[in-house]
Every structure is written in structure tokens, then in C-alpha cells.
């Protein structure tokens, strides 16, 4: 009898230690809302105290797109802040045709600048931007416990939103891999 109790206890103990990975999938509209929230250009209009008094919490602003898809993470906030510091220069290089938006949420050199100093600057912005985009995507997947198969969907939707906010004349990679200038 004692052995049976011990055996049952051992089995229950082992089952209690089992690791279960639960991954979540997200509808495209929730991913798009997150992308819009994170990639939309920040408004450059100064905010007054009175505007904030009636429209926002003065102490903190929650950055949760939906109950189901979290975007509130220090890593994501930091990546977004960094990306905003060079956004104007990035847009200028896009307009000049030096930088293109891929269909998988990266930027690449499309036309080489003739000036070596400008080329160095273009390469630095591309490296910095792609690094922050990678952090953003990986962190979104992690904090939402998204299924590994969700990464491509996130990248595709975030790429579409990044292309939407790119200035006219930017190089945009289409879903079939071809390139066009944004009108």
C-alpha cells in the first residue's frame, strides 16, 4: 500500500513539473492596430497643460492596443524613441531614393549616394533602424507569447504600415518582391 501511494505521489509530482508552451495567434487587424500605434509619426504639435488636463492622464499613458495584443514594454518604448530621433533624416533619404522599405519590415539601400559622407550616413541609419525594428518585432512576439509562425505575419503587416508612412517618391517593395516608387 505504501509503495502505491509513493508511486502515485511520484507520478503526480512528475506531471506537475511538465512544461507546457502555449502560443497565441492574433488576427491581422490587431497586429495592424499595434503597428499603427508604434509606427505612426508622432505629432510635433506642442501639447499644453490644459489639453492634457481634459484629454489624458497627466501621470502615465497606457500603450496597450487591445486587451489581447500588448505593446507596452520598456524595450519597445526605447526602440520607438530611438527610431523617432532619426525619422526626419530617414524620410529625407527615402525621398531622395537612397533607402527603400522592404516587404518584411526592413530598410535597404536602393540607390547609392555619390557622396561618400552621405553614403556613410545612409548606412548608419539603415543599421540603426533595422536593429531597432528587429528589437521591436522580437519583443512584441515575446511579450504576447505569439506562436513562432506569427513572426512573418507581424513583419508583413508592420512593413505595410511603415510603407504607408513613408514619404512620396520612396522605394517600396511589393508583396511579389518587385520595387516601385510610392506615389
C-alpha positions in Angstrom: 0.0 0.0 0.0 2.8 2.4 1.0 4.5 1.7 -2.4 1.3 2.5 -4.3 0.9 5.8 -2.5 4.6 6.7 -3.2 4.2 5.7 -6.8 1.1 7.8 -7.2 2.8 10.7 -5.5 5.8 10.4 -7.8 3.6 10.4 -10.9 1.6 13.4 -9.7 4.9 15.2 -8.9 6.3 14.5 -12.4 3.1 15.6 -14.1 3.2 18.8 -12.1 6.6 19.6 -13.5 5.6 19.2 -17.1 6.3 22.3 -19.2 3.6 23.4 -21.5 4.2 26.0 -24.1 1.0 27.9 -25.0 1.4 30.1 -28.1 -1.1 32.7 -29.2 -2.1 33.8 -32.7 -3.5 37.2 -33.5 -6.0 38.4 -36.1 -4.4 40.7 -38.7 -6.5 43.7 -37.5 -5.0 43.5 -34.0 -1.4 43.3 -35.4 -2.2 46.3 -37.7 -3.5 48.4 -34.8 -0.3 47.6 -32.9 1.8 48.6 -36.0 -0.2 51.9 -36.4 0.3 52.7 -32.7 4.1 52.1 -32.8 5.0 53.4 -36.3 2.7 56.4 -36.8 4.7 59.6 -36.9 4.5 61.4 -33.6 2.6 64.7 -33.7 5.0 67.5 -33.5 2.4 69.9 -32.1 3.2 71.2 -28.7 0.8 70.0 -26.0 -0.4 72.4 -23.4 -1.2 71.6 -19.8 -4.9 72.3 -20.4 -5.1 69.9 -23.4 -3.7 67.2 -21.2 -5.9 68.1 -18.3 -9.1 67.2 -20.1 -7.9 64.5 -22.6 -5.2 62.5 -21.0 -4.0 61.1 -17.7 -1.3 63.5 -16.6 0.9 60.9 -15.0 1.0 58.0 -17.4 -0.3 56.9 -20.7 -1.1 53.3 -21.3 0.2 52.0 -24.6 -2.0 48.8 -24.9 -3.6 48.5 -28.3 -6.1 45.9 -27.3 -6.6 43.6 -24.3 -5.2 40.8 -26.4 -2.1 42.4 -28.0 0.4 44.1 -25.7 2.7 46.8 -26.9 3.7 48.2 -23.5 7.3 47.2 -23.0 10.4 49.2 -22.0 12.3 47.7 -24.9 9.6 48.7 -27.4 9.3 52.2 -26.0 13.1 52.6 -26.1 13.2 51.3 -29.7 10.4 53.7 -30.7 12.2 56.7 -29.1 15.4 55.9 -30.9 13.7 55.5 -34.2 12.0 58.9 -33.7 15.3 60.6 -33.3 16.4 59.9 -36.9 12.9 59.7 -38.6 13.3 63.0 -40.4 16.7 62.1 -41.8 15.4 58.6 -42.8 12.4 60.2 -44.6 14.7 62.6 -46.4 16.9 59.7 -47.6 13.8 57.8 -48.7 12.6 60.8 -50.7 16.0 61.0 -52.4 15.7 57.4 -53.4 18.6 56.1 -51.3 16.6 54.0 -49.0 13.7 51.6 -49.7 11.1 49.9 -47.5 11.1 46.1 -47.9 8.0 43.9 -47.6 9.4 42.3 -44.4 9.9 45.4 -42.2 13.4 46.2 -43.1 15.1 49.1 -45.0 17.8 48.7 -47.6 19.9 50.8 -49.9 18.2 51.2 -53.2 20.4 53.8 -54.8 24.0 54.6 -53.8 24.7 58.2 -52.9 27.6 59.6 -54.8 28.9 61.5 -51.8 30.9 59.1 -49.5 29.9 61.0 -46.4 26.2 60.7 -47.3 26.7 57.0 -48.0 28.2 56.5 -44.6 25.2 58.3 -43.0 22.7 56.3 -45.0 24.4 53.0 -44.0 24.4 54.1 -40.3 20.7 55.0 -40.4 19.9 51.6 -42.1 21.9 49.7 -39.5 20.4 51.6 -36.6 16.8 51.4 -37.9 16.9 47.7 -38.7 18.4 47.0 -35.3 15.5 48.8 -33.6 12.9 47.2 -35.8 14.2 43.8 -35.0 14.1 44.5 -31.3 10.5 45.8 -31.7 9.3 42.7 -33.5 11.1 40.2 -31.3 9.8 41.9 -28.1 6.2 42.0 -29.4 6.3 38.3 -30.2 7.9 37.6 -26.8 5.5 39.7 -24.6 2.5 38.4 -26.4 3.7 34.8 -26.4 3.0 34.7 -30.1 3.4 31.5 -32.0 6.6 31.3 -33.9 4.6 31.1 -37.1 3.2 34.6 -36.4 6.5 36.4 -37.0 6.0 36.6 -40.8 2.5 38.0 -40.4 3.8 40.6 -37.9 6.7 41.6 -40.3 4.4 41.8 -43.3 1.8 44.0 -41.6 4.4 46.2 -39.9 6.1 46.6 -43.4 2.8 47.7 -44.9 2.3 50.3 -42.2 5.9 51.5 -42.5 5.4 51.9 -46.2 2.1 53.7 -45.6 4.0 56.3 -43.6 6.9 56.6 -46.0 7.0 59.9 -47.9 6.1 60.1 -51.6 8.8 59.0 -54.0 10.1 56.4 -51.5 11.1 53.0 -52.9 8.5 50.4 -51.7 8.9 46.6 -52.2 5.6 44.9 -53.2 4.5 41.6 -52.0 5.8 39.8 -55.1 9.3 41.2 -54.4 9.3 43.9 -57.1 10.0 47.5 -56.4 8.1 50.7 -57.2 8.2 54.3 -56.2 5.4 55.5 -53.9 3.1 58.0 -55.5 
